[in-house]
């Protein structure tokens, strides 16, 4: 039987929490941790191994150089600069590209052939850069993109309506960042469109200020960052969900940043939209029927991504 092995490049706040989330939920048999700080990667692996007696699934964690990650099934790319409360995600682009220029040749040297889950910011730009410079099948690169933004949106709506997060279908689309948008025409509660619920059950579903809700979603990450210095649990859970969908061939529809090949009239960049995730990675990309206003917002978000992809290529 083939064991499931995940390699994680960058074992700081995010990477280490992804590793422990995978171990705790029993979604991986082997973890291979890589970091520019080799002692940190080694210590993270030791710490996970210490927890094995108290988690429901046997896991073995090791550490080592990127050049030896070739037998991993999935690589999680979470390396890059620490987040800065006073800096937009896009402003860290130069530092992240410098890391990518170091890491990409080493991944090639490893002969890795599996799936890549990219977390590092700016998420959509990094995924686009990885896909091009690794010369990778775009179906086998997934960025978490707005998976976390969408969870924050569901949390906001659940609080306002006193409804379980899990009963709400609501997505942020486009960039994982300031230009993300919400297709309100597709927000549903157990299949019932929110726009209908406004009319039919106004006591439960009062009309929202859509702009304010989206602003609260966007600022949510900064509140976490201000309070503890990084986001960890939410992004680790989102990453684990994507990996679970691949390993178990779930065919699950999740909002994530994937390669657009004509959807919404966009091509050649990664941006977030619902996609079917299974054993072949991105198996299908959903193109929602957006209103004219929503489509304009989505395309404006893609323009931001494209602008910074061009900047990355010029670095």
Residue pairs with C-beta under 8 A, 6 or more apart in sequence:
3 29
3 30
4 27
4 28
4 29
4 30
4 73
4 247
5 28
5 29
5 30
5 31
5 32
5 71
5 72
5 73
5 74
6 19
6 22
6 28
6 30
6 31
6 32
6 72
6 73
6 74
6 75
6 76
6 243
7 31
7 32
7 33
7 34
7 69
7 72
7 74
7 75
7 76
7 112
8 15
8 18
8 19
8 31
8 32
8 33
8 34
8 75
8 76
8 78
9 15
9 34
9 35
9 66
9 69
9 75
9 76
9 77
9 78
9 79
9 103
10 34
10 35
10 77
10 78
10 79
10 80
10 120
11 19
11 33
11 34
11 35
11 40
11 41
11 44
11 63
11 78
12 35
12 40
12 78
12 82
12 230
13 82
13 229
13 230
13 231
13 232
14 78
14 119
14 230
14 231
14 232
14 235
14 236
15 33
15 35
15 44
15 76
15 78
15 79
15 119
16 44
17 232
17 233
17 235
17 236
18 76
18 78
18 119
18 235
18 236
18 239
18 240
19 31
19 33
19 44
19 48
19 61
20 48
20 51
20 236
21 236
21 237
21 239
21 240
22 28
22 31
22 59
22 240
22 243
23 31
23 48
23 51
23 52
23 55
23 57
23 59
23 61
24 51
24 55
25 240
25 244
26 55
26 56
26 57
27 240
27 243
27 244
27 247
28 59
28 243
29 57
29 58
29 59
29 60
30 59
30 60
30 61
30 62
31 45
31 48
31 59
31 60
31 61
31 62
32 61
32 62
32 63
32 64
32 68
32 69
32 72
33 41
33 42
33 44
33 45
33 61
33 62
33 63
34 41
34 63
34 64
34 65
34 66
34 69
35 41
35 44
35 63
35 79
36 79
38 63
41 63
41 64
42 63
44 61
44 63
45 61
45 62
45 63
46 61
48 59
48 61
49 59
49 60
49 61
52 58
52 59
65 106
66 103
66 106
66 107
66 109
66 110
67 106
67 109
67 110
68 110
69 75
69 107
69 110
69 112
70 110
70 111
70 112
70 113
72 112
72 114
73 114
73 115
73 247
74 114
74 115
74 116
74 117
74 243
74 246
74 247
75 107
75 112
75 114
75 115
75 116
75 117
76 116
76 117
76 118
76 119
76 239
76 243
77 103
77 116
77 117
77 118
77 119
77 120
77 126
77 130
78 119
78 120
79 99
79 103
79 120
80 92
80 95
80 96
80 99
80 120
80 121
80 126
81 92
81 95
81 96
81 99
82 229
82 230
83 89
83 92
83 121
83 225
83 229
83 230
83 231
84 91
84 92
85 222
85 225
85 226
88 177
88 178
89 121
89 122
89 123
89 176
89 177
89 178
90 122
90 125
90 177
90 304
90 308
92 121
92 122
93 122
93 125
93 308
93 311
93 312
93 315
94 315
96 120
96 121
96 122
96 126
97 129
97 312
97 315
98 315
99 120
100 126
100 129
100 130
100 133
104 130
104 133
104 134
107 134
108 134
114 140
115 140
115 141
115 142
115 246
115 281
116 130
116 134
116 136
116 140
116 141
116 142
117 142
117 143
117 144
117 239
117 242
117 243
118 126
118 127
118 130
118 141
118 142
118 143
118 144
118 257
119 143
119 144
119 235
119 239
120 126
121 176
121 177
122 175
122 176
122 177
122 305
122 308
123 143
123 144
123 145
123 176
123 177
123 257
123 270
124 143
124 145
124 175
124 176
124 177
124 257
124 269
124 270
124 271
124 272
124 305
125 270
125 305
125 308
125 309
125 312
126 143
127 141
127 142
127 143
127 145
127 257
127 259
127 270
128 259
128 268
128 269
128 270
128 305
128 309
128 312
129 309
129 312
129 313
130 136
130 141
131 138
131 141
131 259
131 270
134 141
137 281
138 258
138 259
138 261
138 282
139 259
139 280
139 281
139 282
139 283
140 280
140 281
140 282
141 259
141 270
141 281
142 242
142 256
142 257
142 258
142 275
142 277
142 281
142 282
143 176
143 256
143 257
143 258
143 270
143 272
144 176
144 235
144 238
144 239
144 242
144 256
144 257
145 176
145 255
145 256
145 257
145 258
145 270
145 271
145 272
146 171
146 172
146 173
146 174
146 175
146 176
146 180
146 255
146 256
146 257
146 272
147 238
147 241
147 242
147 254
147 255
147 256
147 272
148 176
148 221
148 231
148 234
148 235
148 238
149 172
149 176
149 180
149 217
149 218
149 255
149 272
150 170
150 171
150 172
150 255
151 165
151 234
151 237
151 238
152 172
152 217
152 220
152 221
152 234
153 170
153 171
153 172
153 182
153 213
153 214
153 217
154 165
154 168
154 170
155 165
155 220
156 213
156 216
156 217
156 220
157 163
157 168
157 170
157 187
157 213
158 164
158 165
158 167
158 168
160 206
160 208
160 213
161 168
161 189
161 204
161 205
162 204
163 189
163 204
167 189
167 190
168 187
168 188
168 189
169 186
169 187
169 188
169 189
169 191
170 182
170 186
170 187
170 188
170 194
171 182
171 183
171 186
171 255
171 272
171 273
171 274
172 180
172 181
172 182
172 214
172 217
172 255
172 272
173 180
173 181
173 182
173 183
173 255
173 271
173 272
173 273
173 288
173 298
173 301
174 180
174 181
174 271
174 272
174 297
174 298
174 301
174 302
174 305
175 271
175 272
175 301
175 302
175 304
175 305
176 257
176 272
177 304
178 218
178 304
179 300
179 301
179 304
180 214
180 217
180 218
180 272
180 301
181 214
181 294
181 297
181 298
181 300
181 301
182 210
182 213
182 214
182 217
183 288
183 290
183 291
183 294
183 298
184 194
184 195
184 210
184 294
185 193
185 195
185 290
185 291
185 294
186 193
186 288
187 193
187 194
187 195
188 194
189 197
189 205
194 205
197 204
197 205
198 205
198 206
198 207
221 231
224 230
224 231
224 234
225 231
241 252
241 254
242 254
242 256
242 277
244 250
245 251
245 252
245 254
245 277
245 278
246 277
246 278
246 279
246 281
247 279
249 278
249 279
250 277
250 278
251 276
251 277
251 278
251 283
252 276
252 277
252 278
253 274
253 275
253 276
253 277
253 286
254 274
254 275
254 277
255 272
255 273
255 274
255 275
256 272
256 275
256 277
256 282
257 270
257 271
257 272
258 270
258 271
258 272
258 273
258 275
258 282
258 285
259 269
259 270
259 282
259 285
260 266
260 267
260 268
260 269
260 270
260 271
260 273
260 285
260 302
261 267
261 285
263 273
263 285
263 287
264 273
264 287
264 290
264 295
264 298
264 299
264 302
265 299
266 299
266 302
268 306
269 302
269 305
269 306
269 309
270 305
271 298
271 301
271 302
271 305
273 285
273 286
273 287
273 288
274 285
274 286
274 288
275 282
275 283
275 284
275 285
275 286
276 282
276 283
276 284
276 285
276 286
277 283
290 298
